[in-house]
Amino acid sequence: MLLQADDSGGAGYGANGARVMLHDGELLHLLNPKALVAFRGAPSLREDRFMDLKGMYRKRKLIRSDLSGPSEFILSLPAGYHLKLLPLTAGTDLLFDIRSILFFEEGISMKSVLLKVKNMIVTREFLKMKFTGTGALGILSRGPLYEMKLDPDVPVYVDSRCLVAYPENAKVDLCVYGNHLASQHMNYQWEIRGTGSVLLQTGTTEAELEAEHPNDGLIKRVLREVIPFGGVIIK
């Protein structure tokens, strides 16, 4: 499989679209058929089918498209999103939000993993998806996708809105960190220890950064940050 797009950042494929080329004998499962805007190949190389009940629940979709090679097609991406190919090998144990997966190759299977109750309450999610086998995943992320190594003893703190995937055997807890002022104003963080790597998306907080008021005076900006609920009280 070959993925092409115009993207100068080098961390994935954006520009609201991507081109995928499949060689003879390759098969790809597209979980969002409406993302397919153009297809070149024999009509028989596209076969839509109903997902099983678990797939319908996890992806909130009824139908997936199975696309075979030799073929070429264009995928439309949501504005601000990037598409990255992640190769999977035997022994990979990453857990994903199924909404982050646009497609996966034949040879990969997925199963549901139930989250801890406290994590369900905060994230409003019940399940994560584990993909096993050999092949590639097509991952959608808000902004470029980055990888960060884990350590069994020294935790990594990740904004809960930015975590795309983490190892199943990692120790994961919800927390805040830093001094009182830092913890008072930050979003929930995942405290993660273990081996392997986590995958992070970096575009989630862009809207908040753009909502800053660069023309405000220094005193107003300081008060907005220091006073509890200052962002609501001080306009």
Contacts in CASP RR format, 6 or more apart in sequence:
PFRMAT RR
TARGET T0000
AUTHOR 0000-0000-0000
METHOD contacts of the structure
MODEL  1
MLLQADDSGGAGYGANGARVMLHDGELLHLLNPKALVAFRGAPSLREDRF
MDLKGMYRKRKLIRSDLSGPSEFILSLPAGYHLKLLPLTAGTDLLFDIRS
ILFFEEGISMKSVLLKVKNMIVTREFLKMKFTGTGALGILSRGPLYEMKL
DPDVPVYVDSRCLVAYPENAKVDLCVYGNHLASQHMNYQWEIRGTGSVLL
QTGTTEAELEAEHPNDGLIKRVLREVIPFGGVIIK
1 20 0 8 1.000
1 21 0 8 1.000
1 22 0 8 1.000
1 23 0 8 1.000
1 26 0 8 1.000
1 28 0 8 1.000
1 85 0 8 1.000
1 105 0 8 1.000
1 136 0 8 1.000
2 20 0 8 1.000
2 21 0 8 1.000
2 23 0 8 1.000
3 13 0 8 1.000
3 18 0 8 1.000
3 19 0 8 1.000
3 20 0 8 1.000
3 21 0 8 1.000
3 83 0 8 1.000
3 85 0 8 1.000
4 13 0 8 1.000
4 18 0 8 1.000
4 19 0 8 1.000
4 20 0 8 1.000
4 21 0 8 1.000
5 12 0 8 1.000
5 13 0 8 1.000
5 14 0 8 1.000
5 15 0 8 1.000
5 17 0 8 1.000
5 18 0 8 1.000
5 19 0 8 1.000
5 83 0 8 1.000
6 14 0 8 1.000
6 15 0 8 1.000
7 13 0 8 1.000
7 14 0 8 1.000
7 15 0 8 1.000
7 82 0 8 1.000
9 144 0 8 1.000
10 144 0 8 1.000
11 82 0 8 1.000
11 84 0 8 1.000
11 143 0 8 1.000
11 144 0 8 1.000
11 145 0 8 1.000
11 146 0 8 1.000
12 82 0 8 1.000
12 83 0 8 1.000
12 84 0 8 1.000
12 144 0 8 1.000
12 145 0 8 1.000
13 77 0 8 1.000
13 82 0 8 1.000
13 83 0 8 1.000
13 84 0 8 1.000
14 77 0 8 1.000
14 80 0 8 1.000
14 81 0 8 1.000
14 82 0 8 1.000
14 83 0 8 1.000
16 76 0 8 1.000
16 77 0 8 1.000
16 78 0 8 1.000
16 79 0 8 1.000
16 80 0 8 1.000
17 74 0 8 1.000
17 75 0 8 1.000
17 76 0 8 1.000
17 77 0 8 1.000
17 83 0 8 1.000
18 74 0 8 1.000
18 75 0 8 1.000
18 77 0 8 1.000
18 83 0 8 1.000
19 72 0 8 1.000
19 73 0 8 1.000
19 74 0 8 1.000
19 75 0 8 1.000
20 28 0 8 1.000
20 72 0 8 1.000
20 73 0 8 1.000
20 74 0 8 1.000
20 75 0 8 1.000
21 71 0 8 1.000
21 72 0 8 1.000
22 28 0 8 1.000
22 67 0 8 1.000
22 68 0 8 1.000
22 69 0 8 1.000
22 70 0 8 1.000
22 71 0 8 1.000
22 72 0 8 1.000
23 69 0 8 1.000
23 70 0 8 1.000
24 69 0 8 1.000
24 70 0 8 1.000
25 68 0 8 1.000
25 69 0 8 1.000
25 70 0 8 1.000
26 68 0 8 1.000
26 69 0 8 1.000
26 105 0 8 1.000
26 106 0 8 1.000
27 66 0 8 1.000
27 67 0 8 1.000
27 68 0 8 1.000
27 69 0 8 1.000
27 105 0 8 1.000
27 106 0 8 1.000
28 66 0 8 1.000
28 67 0 8 1.000
28 68 0 8 1.000
28 103 0 8 1.000
28 104 0 8 1.000
28 105 0 8 1.000
28 106 0 8 1.000
29 64 0 8 1.000
29 65 0 8 1.000
29 66 0 8 1.000
29 103 0 8 1.000
29 104 0 8 1.000
29 105 0 8 1.000
29 106 0 8 1.000
30 36 0 8 1.000
30 64 0 8 1.000
30 65 0 8 1.000
30 66 0 8 1.000
30 67 0 8 1.000
30 75 0 8 1.000
30 102 0 8 1.000
30 103 0 8 1.000
31 59 0 8 1.000
31 61 0 8 1.000
31 64 0 8 1.000
31 98 0 8 1.000
31 101 0 8 1.000
31 102 0 8 1.000
31 103 0 8 1.000
31 104 0 8 1.000
32 61 0 8 1.000
32 102 0 8 1.000
33 48 0 8 1.000
33 63 0 8 1.000
33 64 0 8 1.000
33 65 0 8 1.000
35 75 0 8 1.000
35 76 0 8 1.000
35 77 0 8 1.000
35 102 0 8 1.000
36 65 0 8 1.000
36 67 0 8 1.000
36 73 0 8 1.000
36 74 0 8 1.000
36 75 0 8 1.000
36 76 0 8 1.000
37 74 0 8 1.000
37 75 0 8 1.000
37 76 0 8 1.000
38 73 0 8 1.000
38 74 0 8 1.000
39 46 0 8 1.000
39 67 0 8 1.000
39 71 0 8 1.000
39 72 0 8 1.000
39 73 0 8 1.000
39 74 0 8 1.000
40 71 0 8 1.000
40 72 0 8 1.000
40 73 0 8 1.000
41 69 0 8 1.000
41 70 0 8 1.000
41 71 0 8 1.000
41 72 0 8 1.000
42 71 0 8 1.000
45 67 0 8 1.000
45 68 0 8 1.000
45 69 0 8 1.000
45 70 0 8 1.000
45 71 0 8 1.000
46 65 0 8 1.000
46 66 0 8 1.000
46 67 0 8 1.000
46 68 0 8 1.000
46 71 0 8 1.000
47 65 0 8 1.000
47 66 0 8 1.000
47 68 0 8 1.000
48 63 0 8 1.000
48 64 0 8 1.000
48 65 0 8 1.000
48 66 0 8 1.000
49 63 0 8 1.000
49 64 0 8 1.000
49 66 0 8 1.000
50 56 0 8 1.000
50 62 0 8 1.000
50 63 0 8 1.000
51 59 0 8 1.000
51 61 0 8 1.000
51 62 0 8 1.000
51 63 0 8 1.000
51 64 0 8 1.000
54 112 0 8 1.000
55 61 0 8 1.000
55 98 0 8 1.000
56 62 0 8 1.000
58 98 0 8 1.000
58 112 0 8 1.000
58 127 0 8 1.000
58 129 0 8 1.000
59 98 0 8 1.000
59 99 0 8 1.000
67 73 0 8 1.000
75 83 0 8 1.000
75 102 0 8 1.000
77 83 0 8 1.000
77 140 0 8 1.000
78 140 0 8 1.000
80 142 0 8 1.000
80 143 0 8 1.000
80 203 0 8 1.000
81 140 0 8 1.000
81 141 0 8 1.000
81 142 0 8 1.000
81 143 0 8 1.000
82 140 0 8 1.000
82 141 0 8 1.000
82 142 0 8 1.000
82 143 0 8 1.000
82 144 0 8 1.000
82 145 0 8 1.000
83 102 0 8 1.000
83 138 0 8 1.000
83 139 0 8 1.000
83 140 0 8 1.000
84 138 0 8 1.000
84 139 0 8 1.000
84 141 0 8 1.000
84 145 0 8 1.000
85 136 0 8 1.000
85 137 0 8 1.000
85 138 0 8 1.000
85 139 0 8 1.000
86 136 0 8 1.000
86 137 0 8 1.000
86 138 0 8 1.000
86 139 0 8 1.000
86 199 0 8 1.000
87 135 0 8 1.000
87 136 0 8 1.000
88 108 0 8 1.000
88 131 0 8 1.000
88 132 0 8 1.000
88 133 0 8 1.000
88 134 0 8 1.000
88 135 0 8 1.000
88 136 0 8 1.000
88 137 0 8 1.000
89 133 0 8 1.000
89 134 0 8 1.000
90 133 0 8 1.000
90 134 0 8 1.000
91 132 0 8 1.000
91 133 0 8 1.000
92 131 0 8 1.000
92 132 0 8 1.000
92 133 0 8 1.000
93 130 0 8 1.000
93 132 0 8 1.000
93 167 0 8 1.000
93 168 0 8 1.000
93 169 0 8 1.000
94 130 0 8 1.000
94 131 0 8 1.000
94 165 0 8 1.000
94 166 0 8 1.000
94 167 0 8 1.000
94 168 0 8 1.000
94 199 0 8 1.000
95 113 0 8 1.000
95 128 0 8 1.000
95 129 0 8 1.000
95 130 0 8 1.000
95 165 0 8 1.000
95 166 0 8 1.000
95 167 0 8 1.000
95 168 0 8 1.000
96 128 0 8 1.000
96 129 0 8 1.000
96 130 0 8 1.000
96 131 0 8 1.000
96 137 0 8 1.000
96 139 0 8 1.000
96 164 0 8 1.000
96 165 0 8 1.000
97 125 0 8 1.000
97 128 0 8 1.000
97 129 0 8 1.000
97 164 0 8 1.000
97 165 0 8 1.000
98 110 0 8 1.000
98 127 0 8 1.000
98 129 0 8 1.000
99 140 0 8 1.000
100 139 0 8 1.000
100 140 0 8 1.000
100 141 0 8 1.000
100 164 0 8 1.000
100 165 0 8 1.000
101 129 0 8 1.000
101 131 0 8 1.000
101 137 0 8 1.000
101 138 0 8 1.000
101 139 0 8 1.000
101 140 0 8 1.000
102 138 0 8 1.000
102 139 0 8 1.000
102 140 0 8 1.000
103 137 0 8 1.000
103 138 0 8 1.000
104 110 0 8 1.000
104 131 0 8 1.000
104 135 0 8 1.000
104 136 0 8 1.000
104 137 0 8 1.000
104 138 0 8 1.000
105 135 0 8 1.000
105 136 0 8 1.000
105 137 0 8 1.000
107 133 0 8 1.000
107 134 0 8 1.000
107 135 0 8 1.000
108 131 0 8 1.000
108 132 0 8 1.000
108 133 0 8 1.000
108 134 0 8 1.000
108 135 0 8 1.000
108 137 0 8 1.000
109 131 0 8 1.000
109 132 0 8 1.000
109 133 0 8 1.000
110 129 0 8 1.000
110 130 0 8 1.000
110 131 0 8 1.000
110 132 0 8 1.000
111 129 0 8 1.000
111 130 0 8 1.000
111 132 0 8 1.000
112 127 0 8 1.000
112 128 0 8 1.000
112 129 0 8 1.000
112 130 0 8 1.000
113 127 0 8 1.000
113 128 0 8 1.000
113 129 0 8 1.000
113 130 0 8 1.000
113 168 0 8 1.000
114 126 0 8 1.000
114 127 0 8 1.000
115 123 0 8 1.000
115 125 0 8 1.000
115 126 0 8 1.000
115 127 0 8 1.000
115 128 0 8 1.000
118 174 0 8 1.000
119 125 0 8 1.000
119 172 0 8 1.000
119 174 0 8 1.000
120 126 0 8 1.000
122 160 0 8 1.000
122 174 0 8 1.000
122 188 0 8 1.000
123 160 0 8 1.000
130 168 0 8 1.000
131 137 0 8 1.000
139 145 0 8 1.000
139 164 0 8 1.000
139 165 0 8 1.000
139 199 0 8 1.000
141 164 0 8 1.000
141 199 0 8 1.000
141 201 0 8 1.000
141 203 0 8 1.000
142 201 0 8 1.000
142 202 0 8 1.000
142 203 0 8 1.000
142 204 0 8 1.000
142 206 0 8 1.000
143 201 0 8 1.000
143 202 0 8 1.000
143 203 0 8 1.000
144 201 0 8 1.000
144 202 0 8 1.000
144 203 0 8 1.000
145 164 0 8 1.000
145 199 0 8 1.000
145 200 0 8 1.000
145 201 0 8 1.000
145 202 0 8 1.000
146 199 0 8 1.000
146 200 0 8 1.000
146 201 0 8 1.000
146 202 0 8 1.000
147 197 0 8 1.000
147 198 0 8 1.000
147 199 0 8 1.000
147 200 0 8 1.000
148 156 0 8 1.000
148 158 0 8 1.000
148 197 0 8 1.000
148 198 0 8 1.000
148 200 0 8 1.000
149 196 0 8 1.000
149 197 0 8 1.000
150 156 0 8 1.000
150 167 0 8 1.000
150 170 0 8 1.000
150 192 0 8 1.000
150 193 0 8 1.000
150 194 0 8 1.000
150 195 0 8 1.000
150 196 0 8 1.000
150 197 0 8 1.000
150 198 0 8 1.000
151 193 0 8 1.000
151 194 0 8 1.000
152 193 0 8 1.000
152 194 0 8 1.000
152 195 0 8 1.000
153 193 0 8 1.000
154 193 0 8 1.000
155 191 0 8 1.000
155 192 0 8 1.000
155 193 0 8 1.000
156 191 0 8 1.000
156 192 0 8 1.000
156 193 0 8 1.000
156 198 0 8 1.000
157 175 0 8 1.000
157 177 0 8 1.000
157 189 0 8 1.000
157 190 0 8 1.000
157 191 0 8 1.000
157 192 0 8 1.000
158 189 0 8 1.000
158 190 0 8 1.000
158 192 0 8 1.000
158 198 0 8 1.000
158 200 0 8 1.000
159 186 0 8 1.000
159 187 0 8 1.000
159 188 0 8 1.000
159 189 0 8 1.000
159 190 0 8 1.000
159 204 0 8 1.000
159 205 0 8 1.000
160 174 0 8 1.000
160 187 0 8 1.000
160 188 0 8 1.000
160 189 0 8 1.000
160 190 0 8 1.000
161 187 0 8 1.000
161 204 0 8 1.000
161 205 0 8 1.000
162 200 0 8 1.000
162 201 0 8 1.000
162 202 0 8 1.000
162 203 0 8 1.000
162 204 0 8 1.000
162 205 0 8 1.000
163 190 0 8 1.000
163 198 0 8 1.000
163 199 0 8 1.000
163 200 0 8 1.000
164 198 0 8 1.000
164 199 0 8 1.000
164 200 0 8 1.000
164 201 0 8 1.000
165 198 0 8 1.000
165 199 0 8 1.000
166 172 0 8 1.000
166 190 0 8 1.000
166 192 0 8 1.000
166 198 0 8 1.000
166 199 0 8 1.000
167 194 0 8 1.000
167 195 0 8 1.000
167 196 0 8 1.000
167 197 0 8 1.000
167 198 0 8 1.000
169 194 0 8 1.000
169 195 0 8 1.000
170 192 0 8 1.000
170 193 0 8 1.000
170 194 0 8 1.000
170 195 0 8 1.000
170 196 0 8 1.000
170 198 0 8 1.000
171 192 0 8 1.000
171 193 0 8 1.000
171 194 0 8 1.000
172 190 0 8 1.000
172 191 0 8 1.000
172 192 0 8 1.000
173 190 0 8 1.000
173 191 0 8 1.000
174 188 0 8 1.000
174 189 0 8 1.000
174 190 0 8 1.000
174 191 0 8 1.000
175 188 0 8 1.000
175 189 0 8 1.000
175 190 0 8 1.000
175 191 0 8 1.000
176 182 0 8 1.000
176 183 0 8 1.000
176 186 0 8 1.000
176 188 0 8 1.000
176 189 0 8 1.000
177 183 0 8 1.000
177 186 0 8 1.000
177 189 0 8 1.000
177 191 0 8 1.000
181 225 0 8 1.000
181 226 0 8 1.000
184 228 0 8 1.000
185 225 0 8 1.000
192 198 0 8 1.000
213 220 0 8 1.000
213 221 0 8 1.000
216 224 0 8 1.000
220 234 0 8 1.000
223 230 0 8 1.000
223 234 0 8 1.000
224 230 0 8 1.000
224 231 0 8 1.000
224 234 0 8 1.000
227 233 0 8 1.000
227 234 0 8 1.000
END
